[in-house]
Amino acid sequence: MPIQHDSAAHRFTATQAAGTGELVYELPKTGVIDFVHTFVDESLRGQGVADELAQAGLAYARAQHLKARTSCEFMAAFAQRHHAEYADVLAA
C-alpha cells in the first residue's frame, strides 16, 4: 500500500477505497521525532496497514538522522517487537 508523507501536517497516511490509516508525529526538539498517534479505519484493520505506517515513519526518522520516541501505544509495541531492526533510530 502506498504511504504518503505530509511533512507540513506531521503525518504519514495510507489511503485505499476501503479507508485510511495514519501515523501522526511531533518534532518536540531538534533531532527528535515523537510518534504520538496511529489510527487505521476498521475496514483496513488486520491487513498490516499500521505496520507499514510504522515502518515508513521509522525509515523517515533514520533517513533524517532523528531519534524516535514512541508516545503512541501501538508504536511503542511495534518498536519493542522490532527493536533489533530499529535500535539505531530509537531514543533511549
PyMOL Python script that loads the backbone (N, CA, C, O; Angstrom):
from pymol import cmd

cmd.read_pdbstr("""\
ATOM      1  N   MET A   1       0.852  -1.173   0.000  1.00  0.00           N
ATOM      2  CA  MET A   1       0.000   0.000   0.000  1.00  0.00           C
ATOM      3  C   MET A   1       0.900   1.239   0.000  1.00  0.00           C
ATOM      4  O   MET A   1       1.839   1.317   0.792  1.00  0.00           O
ATOM      5  N   PRO A   2       0.625   2.200  -0.873  1.00  0.00           N
ATOM      6  CA  PRO A   2       1.444   3.419  -0.894  1.00  0.00           C
ATOM      7  C   PRO A   2       1.223   4.266   0.364  1.00  0.00           C
ATOM      8  O   PRO A   2       0.095   4.470   0.812  1.00  0.00           O
ATOM      9  N   ILE A   3       2.319   4.743   0.908  1.00  0.00           N
ATOM     10  CA  ILE A   3       2.286   5.609   2.084  1.00  0.00           C
ATOM     11  C   ILE A   3       2.669   7.018   1.639  1.00  0.00           C
ATOM     12  O   ILE A   3       3.672   7.211   0.951  1.00  0.00           O
ATOM     13  N   GLN A   4       1.869   7.986   2.033  1.00  0.00           N
ATOM     14  CA  GLN A   4       2.148   9.392   1.729  1.00  0.00           C
ATOM     15  C   GLN A   4       2.645  10.082   2.991  1.00  0.00           C
ATOM     16  O   GLN A   4       2.159   9.814   4.090  1.00  0.00           O
ATOM     17  N   HIS A   5       3.619  10.976   2.824  1.00  0.00           N
ATOM     18  CA  HIS A   5       4.131  11.746   3.955  1.00  0.00           C
ATOM     19  C   HIS A   5       3.775  13.206   3.746  1.00  0.00           C
ATOM     20  O   HIS A   5       4.159  13.804   2.740  1.00  0.00           O
ATOM     21  N   ASP A   6       3.055  13.775   4.676  1.00  0.00           N
ATOM     22  CA  ASP A   6       2.709  15.197   4.671  1.00  0.00           C
ATOM     23  C   ASP A   6       3.518  15.852   5.777  1.00  0.00           C
ATOM     24  O   ASP A   6       3.105  15.859   6.936  1.00  0.00           O
ATOM     25  N   SER A   7       4.672  16.403   5.418  1.00  0.00           N
ATOM     26  CA  SER A   7       5.569  16.961   6.430  1.00  0.00           C
ATOM     27  C   SER A   7       4.985  18.204   7.092  1.00  0.00           C
ATOM     28  O   SER A   7       5.286  18.476   8.254  1.00  0.00           O
ATOM     29  N   ALA A   8       4.158  18.960   6.380  1.00  0.00           N
ATOM     30  CA  ALA A   8       3.547  20.154   6.973  1.00  0.00           C
ATOM     31  C   ALA A   8       2.552  19.777   8.067  1.00  0.00           C
ATOM     32  O   ALA A   8       2.443  20.466   9.081  1.00  0.00           O
ATOM     33  N   ALA A   9       1.824  18.674   7.854  1.00  0.00           N
ATOM     34  CA  ALA A   9       0.828  18.215   8.829  1.00  0.00           C
ATOM     35  C   ALA A   9       1.414  17.213   9.820  1.00  0.00           C
ATOM     36  O   ALA A   9       0.727  16.782  10.746  1.00  0.00           O
ATOM     37  N   HIS A  10       2.675  16.842   9.632  1.00  0.00           N
ATOM     38  CA  HIS A  10       3.360  15.881  10.508  1.00  0.00           C
ATOM     39  C   HIS A  10       2.625  14.548  10.567  1.00  0.00           C
ATOM     40  O   HIS A  10       2.292  14.060  11.647  1.00  0.00           O
ATOM     41  N   ARG A  11       2.372  13.960   9.391  1.00  0.00           N
ATOM     42  CA  ARG A  11       1.717  12.657   9.398  1.00  0.00           C
ATOM     43  C   ARG A  11       2.028  11.853   8.140  1.00  0.00           C
ATOM     44  O   ARG A  11       2.331  12.392   7.076  1.00  0.00           O
ATOM     45  N   PHE A  12       1.937  10.549   8.317  1.00  0.00           N
ATOM     46  CA  PHE A  12       2.022   9.597   7.224  1.00  0.00           C
ATOM     47  C   PHE A  12       0.618   9.033   7.047  1.00  0.00           C
ATOM     48  O   PHE A  12      -0.064   8.755   8.033  1.00  0.00           O
ATOM     49  N   THR A  13       0.178   8.862   5.806  1.00  0.00           N
ATOM     50  CA  THR A  13      -1.155   8.315   5.564  1.00  0.00           C
ATOM     51  C   THR A  13      -1.095   7.198   4.528  1.00  0.00           C
ATOM     52  O   THR A  13      -0.257   7.197   3.626  1.00  0.00           O
ATOM     53  N   ALA A  14      -2.000   6.265   4.687  1.00  0.00           N
ATOM     54  CA  ALA A  14      -2.217   5.184   3.728  1.00  0.00           C
ATOM     55  C   ALA A  14      -3.700   5.216   3.402  1.00  0.00           C
ATOM     56  O   ALA A  14      -4.539   5.073   4.292  1.00  0.00           O
ATOM     57  N   THR A  15      -4.025   5.403   2.128  1.00  0.00           N
ATOM     58  CA  THR A  15      -5.425   5.542   1.740  1.00  0.00           C
ATOM     59  C   THR A  15      -5.779   4.536   0.660  1.00  0.00           C
ATOM     60  O   THR A  15      -5.065   4.384  -0.331  1.00  0.00           O
ATOM     61  N   GLN A  16      -6.886   3.858   0.868  1.00  0.00           N
ATOM     62  CA  GLN A  16      -7.483   2.957  -0.117  1.00  0.00           C
ATOM     63  C   GLN A  16      -8.958   3.303  -0.197  1.00  0.00           C
ATOM     64  O   GLN A  16      -9.471   4.072   0.616  1.00  0.00           O
ATOM     65  N   ALA A  17      -9.632   2.734  -1.173  1.00  0.00           N
ATOM     66  CA  ALA A  17     -11.070   2.963  -1.290  1.00  0.00           C
ATOM     67  C   ALA A  17     -11.795   2.546  -0.015  1.00  0.00           C
ATOM     68  O   ALA A  17     -12.802   3.150   0.356  1.00  0.00           O
ATOM     69  N   ALA A  18     -11.286   1.517   0.655  1.00  0.00           N
ATOM     70  CA  ALA A  18     -11.939   0.986   1.855  1.00  0.00           C
ATOM     71  C   ALA A  18     -11.714   1.836   3.095  1.00  0.00           C
ATOM     72  O   ALA A  18     -12.447   1.695   4.073  1.00  0.00           O
ATOM     73  N   GLY A  19     -10.717   2.718   3.078  1.00  0.00           N
ATOM     74  CA  GLY A  19     -10.463   3.525   4.269  1.00  0.00           C
ATOM     75  C   GLY A  19      -9.063   4.095   4.308  1.00  0.00           C
ATOM     76  O   GLY A  19      -8.315   4.040   3.332  1.00  0.00           O
ATOM     77  N   THR A  20      -8.729   4.645   5.466  1.00  0.00           N
ATOM     78  CA  THR A  20      -7.463   5.353   5.644  1.00  0.00           C
ATOM     79  C   THR A  20      -6.794   4.936   6.942  1.00  0.00           C
ATOM     80  O   THR A  20      -7.450   4.575   7.919  1.00  0.00           O
ATOM     81  N   GLY A  21      -5.482   4.995   6.924  1.00  0.00           N
ATOM     82  CA  GLY A  21      -4.695   4.835   8.140  1.00  0.00           C
ATOM     83  C   GLY A  21      -3.762   6.019   8.254  1.00  0.00           C
ATOM     84  O   GLY A  21      -3.365   6.601   7.245  1.00  0.00           O
ATOM     85  N   GLU A  22      -3.408   6.385   9.487  1.00  0.00           N
ATOM     86  CA  GLU A  22      -2.480   7.499   9.650  1.00  0.00           C
ATOM     87  C   GLU A  22      -1.579   7.291  10.857  1.00  0.00           C
ATOM     88  O   GLU A  22      -1.951   6.658  11.845  1.00  0.00           O
ATOM     89  N   LEU A  23      -0.389   7.845  10.739  1.00  0.00           N
ATOM     90  CA  LEU A  23       0.592   7.884  11.813  1.00  0.00           C
ATOM     91  C   LEU A  23       0.970   9.343  11.983  1.00  0.00           C
ATOM     92  O   LEU A  23       1.506   9.963  11.064  1.00  0.00           O
ATOM     93  N   VAL A  24       0.693   9.890  13.154  1.00  0.00           N
ATOM     94  CA  VAL A  24       0.932  11.308  13.431  1.00  0.00           C
ATOM     95  C   VAL A  24       2.159  11.444  14.319  1.00  0.00           C
ATOM     96  O   VAL A  24       2.376  10.645  15.230  1.00  0.00           O
ATOM     97  N   TYR A  25       2.952  12.464  14.040  1.00  0.00           N
ATOM     98  CA  TYR A  25       4.159  12.685  14.835  1.00  0.00           C
ATOM     99  C   TYR A  25       4.326  14.156  15.185  1.00  0.00           C
ATOM    100  O   TYR A  25       3.709  15.036  14.584  1.00  0.00           O
ATOM    101  N   GLU A  26       5.168  14.390  16.163  1.00  0.00           N
ATOM    102  CA  GLU A  26       5.566  15.744  16.559  1.00  0.00           C
ATOM    103  C   GLU A  26       7.084  15.812  16.500  1.00  0.00           C
ATOM    104  O   GLU A  26       7.764  14.787  16.561  1.00  0.00           O
ATOM    105  N   LEU A  27       7.604  17.012  16.383  1.00  0.00           N
ATOM    106  CA  LEU A  27       9.044  17.257  16.421  1.00  0.00           C
ATOM    107  C   LEU A  27       9.312  18.134  17.636  1.00  0.00           C
ATOM    108  O   LEU A  27       9.448  19.350  17.504  1.00  0.00           O
ATOM    109  N   PRO A  28       9.389  17.522  18.832  1.00  0.00           N
ATOM    110  CA  PRO A  28       9.447  18.295  20.074  1.00  0.00           C
ATOM    111  C   PRO A  28      10.736  19.090  20.265  1.00  0.00           C
ATOM    112  O   PRO A  28      10.743  20.114  20.947  1.00  0.00           O
ATOM    113  N   LYS A  29      11.823  18.617  19.663  1.00  0.00           N
ATOM    114  CA  LYS A  29      13.080  19.362  19.734  1.00  0.00           C
ATOM    115  C   LYS A  29      13.982  18.889  18.603  1.00  0.00           C
ATOM    116  O   LYS A  29      13.719  17.863  17.977  1.00  0.00           O
ATOM    117  N   THR A  30      15.021  19.626  18.351  1.00  0.00           N
ATOM    118  CA  THR A  30      15.942  19.302  17.275  1.00  0.00           C
ATOM    119  C   THR A  30      16.471  17.880  17.431  1.00  0.00           C
ATOM    120  O   THR A  30      16.942  17.489  18.499  1.00  0.00           O
ATOM    121  N   GLY A  31      16.385  17.120  16.347  1.00  0.00           N
ATOM    122  CA  GLY A  31      16.923  15.768  16.337  1.00  0.00           C
ATOM    123  C   GLY A  31      16.015  14.695  16.888  1.00  0.00           C
ATOM    124  O   GLY A  31      16.426  13.540  17.003  1.00  0.00           O
ATOM    125  N   VAL A  32      14.770  15.053  17.239  1.00  0.00           N
ATOM    126  CA  VAL A  32      13.846  14.086  17.850  1.00  0.00           C
ATOM    127  C   VAL A  32      12.510  14.100  17.110  1.00  0.00           C
ATOM    128  O   VAL A  32      11.970  15.160  16.796  1.00  0.00           O
ATOM    129  N   ILE A  33      11.992  12.911  16.841  1.00  0.00           N
ATOM    130  CA  ILE A  33      10.645  12.745  16.310  1.00  0.00           C
ATOM    131  C   ILE A  33       9.873  11.892  17.313  1.00  0.00           C
ATOM    132  O   ILE A  33      10.382  10.881  17.795  1.00  0.00           O
ATOM    133  N   ASP A  34       8.657  12.298  17.621  1.00  0.00           N
ATOM    134  CA  ASP A  34       7.828  11.567  18.585  1.00  0.00           C
ATOM    135  C   ASP A  34       6.560  11.110  17.876  1.00  0.00           C
ATOM    136  O   ASP A  34       5.743  11.933  17.462  1.00  0.00           O
ATOM    137  N   PHE A  35       6.398   9.802  17.738  1.00  0.00           N
ATOM    138  CA  PHE A  35       5.200   9.240  17.119  1.00  0.00           C
ATOM    139  C   PHE A  35       4.103   9.207  18.181  1.00  0.00           C
ATOM    140  O   PHE A  35       4.197   8.467  19.160  1.00  0.00           O
ATOM    141  N   VAL A  36       3.062  10.017  17.974  1.00  0.00           N
ATOM    142  CA  VAL A  36       2.078  10.252  19.026  1.00  0.00           C
ATOM    143  C   VAL A  36       0.721   9.573  18.805  1.00  0.00           C
ATOM    144  O   VAL A  36      -0.054   9.432  19.751  1.00  0.00           O
ATOM    145  N   HIS A  37       0.423   9.152  17.570  1.00  0.00           N
ATOM    146  CA  HIS A  37      -0.914   8.593  17.331  1.00  0.00           C
ATOM    147  C   HIS A  37      -0.909   7.751  16.063  1.00  0.00           C
ATOM    148  O   HIS A  37      -0.356   8.151  15.038  1.00  0.00           O
ATOM    149  N   THR A  38      -1.529   6.586  16.145  1.00  0.00           N
ATOM    150  CA  THR A  38      -1.749   5.730  14.978  1.00  0.00           C
ATOM    151  C   THR A  38      -3.232   5.397  14.927  1.00  0.00           C
ATOM    152  O   THR A  38      -3.839   5.057  15.943  1.00  0.00           O
ATOM    153  N   PHE A  39      -3.811   5.499  13.730  1.00  0.00           N
ATOM    154  CA  PHE A  39      -5.214   5.144  13.545  1.00  0.00           C
ATOM    155  C   PHE A  39      -5.362   4.432  12.205  1.00  0.00           C
ATOM    156  O   PHE A  39      -4.774   4.841  11.204  1.00  0.00           O
ATOM    157  N   VAL A  40      -6.154   3.362  12.196  1.00  0.00           N
ATOM    158  CA  VAL A  40      -6.486   2.651  10.966  1.00  0.00           C
ATOM    159  C   VAL A  40      -7.985   2.390  10.980  1.00  0.00           C
ATOM    160  O   VAL A  40      -8.520   1.853  11.951  1.00  0.00           O
ATOM    161  N   ASP A  41      -8.671   2.776   9.884  1.00  0.00           N
ATOM    162  CA  ASP A  41     -10.104   2.506   9.773  1.00  0.00           C
ATOM    163  C   ASP A  41     -10.371   1.021   9.982  1.00  0.00           C
ATOM    164  O   ASP A  41      -9.566   0.171   9.602  1.00  0.00           O
ATOM    165  N   GLU A  42     -11.510   0.724  10.589  1.00  0.00           N
ATOM    166  CA  GLU A  42     -11.869  -0.671  10.877  1.00  0.00           C
ATOM    167  C   GLU A  42     -11.798  -1.553   9.641  1.00  0.00           C
ATOM    168  O   GLU A  42     -11.403  -2.715   9.728  1.00  0.00           O
ATOM    169  N   SER A  43     -12.180  -1.007   8.490  1.00  0.00           N
ATOM    170  CA  SER A  43     -12.200  -1.801   7.256  1.00  0.00           C
ATOM    171  C   SER A  43     -10.809  -2.244   6.813  1.00  0.00           C
ATOM    172  O   SER A  43     -10.690  -3.171   6.012  1.00  0.00           O
ATOM    173  N   LEU A  44      -9.759  -1.605   7.315  1.00  0.00           N
ATOM    174  CA  LEU A  44      -8.387  -1.951   6.937  1.00  0.00           C
ATOM    175  C   LEU A  44      -7.619  -2.670   8.040  1.00  0.00           C
ATOM    176  O   LEU A  44      -6.487  -3.101   7.823  1.00  0.00           O
ATOM    177  N   ARG A  45      -8.210  -2.801   9.201  1.00  0.00           N
ATOM    178  CA  ARG A  45      -7.506  -3.425  10.325  1.00  0.00           C
ATOM    179  C   ARG A  45      -7.219  -4.896  10.039  1.00  0.00           C
ATOM    180  O   ARG A  45      -7.981  -5.576   9.352  1.00  0.00           O
ATOM    181  N   GLY A  46      -6.108  -5.362  10.580  1.00  0.00           N
ATOM    182  CA  GLY A  46      -5.718  -6.746  10.391  1.00  0.00           C
ATOM    183  C   GLY A  46      -5.040  -7.021   9.061  1.00  0.00           C
ATOM    184  O   GLY A  46      -4.792  -8.177   8.719  1.00  0.00           O
ATOM    185  N   GLN A  47      -4.732  -5.960   8.299  1.00  0.00           N
ATOM    186  CA  GLN A  47      -4.109  -6.116   6.985  1.00  0.00           C
ATOM    187  C   GLN A  47      -2.670  -5.601   6.959  1.00  0.00           C
ATOM    188  O   GLN A  47      -2.062  -5.511   5.892  1.00  0.00           O
ATOM    189  N   GLY A  48      -2.129  -5.264   8.121  1.00  0.00           N
ATOM    190  CA  GLY A  48      -0.746  -4.810   8.178  1.00  0.00           C
ATOM    191  C   GLY A  48      -0.537  -3.342   7.872  1.00  0.00           C
ATOM    192  O   GLY A  48       0.602  -2.901   7.719  1.00  0.00           O
ATOM    193  N   VAL A  49      -1.616  -2.572   7.781  1.00  0.00           N
ATOM    194  CA  VAL A  49      -1.507  -1.153   7.440  1.00  0.00           C
ATOM    195  C   VAL A  49      -0.741  -0.387   8.516  1.00  0.00           C
ATOM    196  O   VAL A  49       0.131   0.420   8.194  1.00  0.00           O
ATOM    197  N   ALA A  50      -1.051  -0.626   9.768  1.00  0.00           N
ATOM    198  CA  ALA A  50      -0.356   0.080  10.853  1.00  0.00           C
ATOM    199  C   ALA A  50       1.134  -0.257  10.850  1.00  0.00           C
ATOM    200  O   ALA A  50       1.967   0.616  11.095  1.00  0.00           O
ATOM    201  N   ASP A  51       1.472  -1.508  10.576  1.00  0.00           N
ATOM    202  CA  ASP A  51       2.886  -1.892  10.495  1.00  0.00           C
ATOM    203  C   ASP A  51       3.586  -1.149   9.360  1.00  0.00           C
ATOM    204  O   ASP A  51       4.718  -0.694   9.522  1.00  0.00           O
ATOM    205  N   GLU A  52       2.920  -1.024   8.216  1.00  0.00           N
ATOM    206  CA  GLU A  52       3.507  -0.297   7.084  1.00  0.00           C
ATOM    207  C   GLU A  52       3.721   1.174   7.432  1.00  0.00           C
ATOM    208  O   GLU A  52       4.741   1.760   7.068  1.00  0.00           O
ATOM    209  N   LEU A  53       2.766   1.762   8.130  1.00  0.00           N
ATOM    210  CA  LEU A  53       2.919   3.154   8.560  1.00  0.00           C
ATOM    211  C   LEU A  53       4.094   3.288   9.523  1.00  0.00           C
ATOM    212  O   LEU A  53       4.886   4.224   9.417  1.00  0.00           O
ATOM    213  N   ALA A  54       4.202   2.354  10.458  1.00  0.00           N
ATOM    214  CA  ALA A  54       5.304   2.374  11.424  1.00  0.00           C
ATOM    215  C   ALA A  54       6.645   2.261  10.714  1.00  0.00           C
ATOM    216  O   ALA A  54       7.584   2.990  11.035  1.00  0.00           O
ATOM    217  N   GLN A  55       6.737   1.355   9.756  1.00  0.00           N
ATOM    218  CA  GLN A  55       7.976   1.184   9.003  1.00  0.00           C
ATOM    219  C   GLN A  55       8.334   2.449   8.240  1.00  0.00           C
ATOM    220  O   GLN A  55       9.500   2.842   8.199  1.00  0.00           O
ATOM    221  N   ALA A  56       7.336   3.092   7.635  1.00  0.00           N
ATOM    222  CA  ALA A  56       7.584   4.329   6.893  1.00  0.00           C
ATOM    223  C   ALA A  56       8.058   5.435   7.832  1.00  0.00           C
ATOM    224  O   ALA A  56       8.990   6.170   7.508  1.00  0.00           O
ATOM    225  N   GLY A  57       7.423   5.551   8.983  1.00  0.00           N
ATOM    226  CA  GLY A  57       7.816   6.575   9.947  1.00  0.00           C
ATOM    227  C   GLY A  57       9.228   6.375  10.459  1.00  0.00           C
ATOM    228  O   GLY A  57       9.999   7.329  10.560  1.00  0.00           O
ATOM    229  N   LEU A  58       9.564   5.147  10.781  1.00  0.00           N
ATOM    230  CA  LEU A  58      10.909   4.868  11.292  1.00  0.00           C
ATOM    231  C   LEU A  58      11.965   4.976  10.194  1.00  0.00           C
ATOM    232  O   LEU A  58      13.103   5.358  10.469  1.00  0.00           O
ATOM    233  N   ALA A  59      11.605   4.645   8.962  1.00  0.00           N
ATOM    234  CA  ALA A  59      12.535   4.833   7.841  1.00  0.00           C
ATOM    235  C   ALA A  59      12.808   6.321   7.633  1.00  0.00           C
ATOM    236  O   ALA A  59      13.939   6.720   7.357  1.00  0.00           O
ATOM    237  N   TYR A  60      11.764   7.135   7.768  1.00  0.00           N
ATOM    238  CA  TYR A  60      11.932   8.587   7.663  1.00  0.00           C
ATOM    239  C   TYR A  60      12.852   9.093   8.773  1.00  0.00           C
ATOM    240  O   TYR A  60      13.758   9.886   8.518  1.00  0.00           O
ATOM    241  N   ALA A  61      12.621   8.639   9.994  1.00  0.00           N
ATOM    242  CA  ALA A  61      13.467   9.049  11.121  1.00  0.00           C
ATOM    243  C   ALA A  61      14.925   8.696  10.842  1.00  0.00           C
ATOM    244  O   ALA A  61      15.824   9.503  11.082  1.00  0.00           O
ATOM    245  N   ARG A  62      15.148   7.502  10.342  1.00  0.00           N
ATOM    246  CA  ARG A  62      16.517   7.059  10.036  1.00  0.00           C
ATOM    247  C   ARG A  62      17.135   7.938   8.943  1.00  0.00           C
ATOM    248  O   ARG A  62      18.275   8.383   9.071  1.00  0.00           O
ATOM    249  N   ALA A  63      16.388   8.182   7.885  1.00  0.00           N
ATOM    250  CA  ALA A  63      16.905   8.977   6.767  1.00  0.00           C
ATOM    251  C   ALA A  63      17.224  10.411   7.179  1.00  0.00           C
ATOM    252  O   ALA A  63      18.140  11.035   6.643  1.00  0.00           O
ATOM    253  N   GLN A  64      16.452  10.928   8.143  1.00  0.00           N
ATOM    254  CA  GLN A  64      16.643  12.307   8.601  1.00  0.00           C
ATOM    255  C   GLN A  64      17.570  12.395   9.813  1.00  0.00           C
ATOM    256  O   GLN A  64      17.776  13.479  10.360  1.00  0.00           O
ATOM    257  N   HIS A  65      18.123  11.269  10.229  1.00  0.00           N
ATOM    258  CA  HIS A  65      19.027  11.199  11.393  1.00  0.00           C
ATOM    259  C   HIS A  65      18.351  11.714  12.664  1.00  0.00           C
ATOM    260  O   HIS A  65      18.938  12.468  13.441  1.00  0.00           O
ATOM    261  N   LEU A  66      17.091  11.282  12.855  1.00  0.00           N
ATOM    262  CA  LEU A  66      16.319  11.655  14.039  1.00  0.00           C
ATOM    263  C   LEU A  66      16.260  10.477  15.007  1.00  0.00           C
ATOM    264  O   LEU A  66      16.289   9.320  14.587  1.00  0.00           O
ATOM    265  N   LYS A  67      16.179  10.770  16.281  1.00  0.00           N
ATOM    266  CA  LYS A  67      15.926   9.749  17.294  1.00  0.00           C
ATOM    267  C   LYS A  67      14.418   9.691  17.518  1.00  0.00           C
ATOM    268  O   LYS A  67      13.764  10.722  17.675  1.00  0.00           O
ATOM    269  N   ALA A  68      13.880   8.487  17.531  1.00  0.00           N
ATOM    270  CA  ALA A  68      12.433   8.306  17.609  1.00  0.00           C
ATOM    271  C   ALA A  68      11.973   7.995  19.023  1.00  0.00           C
ATOM    272  O   ALA A  68      12.519   7.126  19.703  1.00  0.00           O
ATOM    273  N   ARG A  69      10.954   8.730  19.445  1.00  0.00           N
ATOM    274  CA  ARG A  69      10.211   8.426  20.670  1.00  0.00           C
ATOM    275  C   ARG A  69       8.890   7.808  20.242  1.00  0.00           C
ATOM    276  O   ARG A  69       8.405   8.057  19.138  1.00  0.00           O
ATOM    277  N   THR A  70       8.315   7.004  21.117  1.00  0.00           N
ATOM    278  CA  THR A  70       7.073   6.316  20.770  1.00  0.00           C
ATOM    279  C   THR A  70       6.021   6.549  21.850  1.00  0.00           C
ATOM    280  O   THR A  70       5.740   5.659  22.653  1.00  0.00           O
ATOM    281  N   SER A  71       5.446   7.738  21.866  1.00  0.00           N
ATOM    282  CA  SER A  71       4.381   8.042  22.827  1.00  0.00           C
ATOM    283  C   SER A  71       3.109   7.263  22.521  1.00  0.00           C
ATOM    284  O   SER A  71       2.319   6.977  23.421  1.00  0.00           O
ATOM    285  N   CYS A  72       2.913   6.924  21.266  1.00  0.00           N
ATOM    286  CA  CYS A  72       1.760   6.136  20.833  1.00  0.00           C
ATOM    287  C   CYS A  72       1.945   4.686  21.287  1.00  0.00           C
ATOM    288  O   CYS A  72       3.017   4.111  21.098  1.00  0.00           O
ATOM    289  N   GLU A  73       0.913   4.098  21.880  1.00  0.00           N
ATOM    290  CA  GLU A  73       0.995   2.722  22.378  1.00  0.00           C
ATOM    291  C   GLU A  73       1.326   1.727  21.270  1.00  0.00           C
ATOM    292  O   GLU A  73       2.142   0.827  21.464  1.00  0.00           O
ATOM    293  N   PHE A  74       0.693   1.889  20.107  1.00  0.00           N
ATOM    294  CA  PHE A  74       0.980   0.968  19.009  1.00  0.00           C
ATOM    295  C   PHE A  74       2.441   1.072  18.600  1.00  0.00           C
ATOM    296  O   PHE A  74       3.110   0.054  18.420  1.00  0.00           O
ATOM    297  N   MET A  75       2.940   2.292  18.452  1.00  0.00           N
ATOM    298  CA  MET A  75       4.333   2.474  18.030  1.00  0.00           C
ATOM    299  C   MET A  75       5.300   1.935  19.077  1.00  0.00           C
ATOM    300  O   MET A  75       6.339   1.375  18.727  1.00  0.00           O
ATOM    301  N   ALA A  76       4.974   2.094  20.343  1.00  0.00           N
ATOM    302  CA  ALA A  76       5.828   1.555  21.404  1.00  0.00           C
ATOM    303  C   ALA A  76       5.900   0.031  21.300  1.00  0.00           C
ATOM    304  O   ALA A  76       6.977  -0.551  21.425  1.00  0.00           O
ATOM    305  N   ALA A  77       4.760  -0.608  21.073  1.00  0.00           N
ATOM    306  CA  ALA A  77       4.727  -2.066  20.936  1.00  0.00           C
ATOM    307  C   ALA A  77       5.459  -2.511  19.670  1.00  0.00           C
ATOM    308  O   ALA A  77       6.186  -3.504  19.690  1.00  0.00           O
ATOM    309  N   PHE A  78       5.271  -1.782  18.573  1.00  0.00           N
ATOM    310  CA  PHE A  78       5.960  -2.109  17.322  1.00  0.00           C
ATOM    311  C   PHE A  78       7.471  -2.001  17.511  1.00  0.00           C
ATOM    312  O   PHE A  78       8.220  -2.882  17.090  1.00  0.00           O
ATOM    313  N   ALA A  79       7.908  -0.924  18.140  1.00  0.00           N
ATOM    314  CA  ALA A  79       9.343  -0.716  18.374  1.00  0.00           C
ATOM    315  C   ALA A  79       9.920  -1.822  19.251  1.00  0.00           C
ATOM    316  O   ALA A  79      11.050  -2.261  19.038  1.00  0.00           O
ATOM    317  N   GLN A  80       9.153  -2.268  20.230  1.00  0.00           N
ATOM    318  CA  GLN A  80       9.622  -3.348  21.100  1.00  0.00           C
ATOM    319  C   GLN A  80       9.756  -4.657  20.319  1.00  0.00           C
ATOM    320  O   GLN A  80      10.730  -5.391  20.489  1.00  0.00           O
ATOM    321  N   ARG A  81       8.774  -4.942  19.465  1.00  0.00           N
ATOM    322  CA  ARG A  81       8.808  -6.174  18.658  1.00  0.00           C
ATOM    323  C   ARG A  81       9.938  -6.160  17.631  1.00  0.00           C
ATOM    324  O   ARG A  81      10.471  -7.212  17.277  1.00  0.00           O
ATOM    325  N   HIS A  82      10.301  -4.978  17.156  1.00  0.00           N
ATOM    326  CA  HIS A  82      11.297  -4.848  16.083  1.00  0.00           C
ATOM    327  C   HIS A  82      12.530  -4.081  16.548  1.00  0.00           C
ATOM    328  O   HIS A  82      13.192  -3.411  15.755  1.00  0.00           O
ATOM    329  N   HIS A  83      12.831  -4.186  17.840  1.00  0.00           N
ATOM    330  CA  HIS A  83      13.912  -3.385  18.424  1.00  0.00           C
ATOM    331  C   HIS A  83      15.246  -3.589  17.708  1.00  0.00           C
ATOM    332  O   HIS A  83      15.958  -2.620  17.446  1.00  0.00           O
ATOM    333  N   ALA A  84      15.588  -4.816  17.394  1.00  0.00           N
ATOM    334  CA  ALA A  84      16.882  -5.084  16.753  1.00  0.00           C
ATOM    335  C   ALA A  84      17.003  -4.358  15.414  1.00  0.00           C
ATOM    336  O   ALA A  84      18.077  -3.870  15.061  1.00  0.00           O
ATOM    337  N   GLU A  85      15.904  -4.291  14.676  1.00  0.00           N
ATOM    338  CA  GLU A  85      15.911  -3.652  13.358  1.00  0.00           C
ATOM    339  C   GLU A  85      16.016  -2.130  13.445  1.00  0.00           C
ATOM    340  O   GLU A  85      16.578  -1.493  12.554  1.00  0.00           O
ATOM    341  N   TYR A  86      15.479  -1.551  14.511  1.00  0.00           N
ATOM    342  CA  TYR A  86      15.409  -0.091  14.613  1.00  0.00           C
ATOM    343  C   TYR A  86      16.183   0.479  15.795  1.00  0.00           C
ATOM    344  O   TYR A  86      15.985   1.643  16.143  1.00  0.00           O
ATOM    345  N   ALA A  87      17.044  -0.293  16.415  1.00  0.00           N
ATOM    346  CA  ALA A  87      17.775   0.156  17.608  1.00  0.00           C
ATOM    347  C   ALA A  87      18.551   1.445  17.361  1.00  0.00           C
ATOM    348  O   ALA A  87      18.685   2.268  18.267  1.00  0.00           O
ATOM    349  N   ASP A  88      19.064   1.629  16.144  1.00  0.00           N
ATOM    350  CA  ASP A  88      19.844   2.829  15.833  1.00  0.00           C
ATOM    351  C   ASP A  88      18.999   4.094  15.805  1.00  0.00           C
ATOM    352  O   ASP A  88      19.526   5.198  15.939  1.00  0.00           O
ATOM    353  N   VAL A  89      17.694   3.940  15.632  1.00  0.00           N
ATOM    354  CA  VAL A  89      16.785   5.082  15.499  1.00  0.00           C
ATOM    355  C   VAL A  89      16.060   5.391  16.806  1.00  0.00           C
ATOM    356  O   VAL A  89      15.714   6.544  17.065  1.00  0.00           O
ATOM    357  N   LEU A  90      15.831   4.386  17.617  1.00  0.00           N
ATOM    358  CA  LEU A  90      15.015   4.558  18.819  1.00  0.00           C
ATOM    359  C   LEU A  90      15.761   5.309  19.913  1.00  0.00           C
ATOM    360  O   LEU A  90      16.916   5.014  20.219  1.00  0.00           O
ATOM    361  N   ALA A  91      15.073   6.285  20.491  1.00  0.00           N
ATOM    362  CA  ALA A  91      15.641   7.050  21.604  1.00  0.00           C
ATOM    363  C   ALA A  91      15.707   6.155  22.833  1.00  0.00           C
ATOM    364  O   ALA A  91      14.860   5.283  23.031  1.00  0.00           O
ATOM    365  N   ALA A  92      16.702   6.380  23.636  1.00  0.00           N
ATOM    366  CA  ALA A  92      16.873   5.573  24.854  1.00  0.00           C
ATOM    367  C   ALA A  92      15.816   5.894  25.882  1.00  0.00           C
ATOM    368  O   ALA A  92      15.810   5.308  26.964  1.00  0.00           O
TER     369      ALA A  92
END
""", "prot")
cmd.dss("prot")
cmd.show_as("cartoon", "prot")
cmd.util.cbc("prot")
cmd.orient("prot")
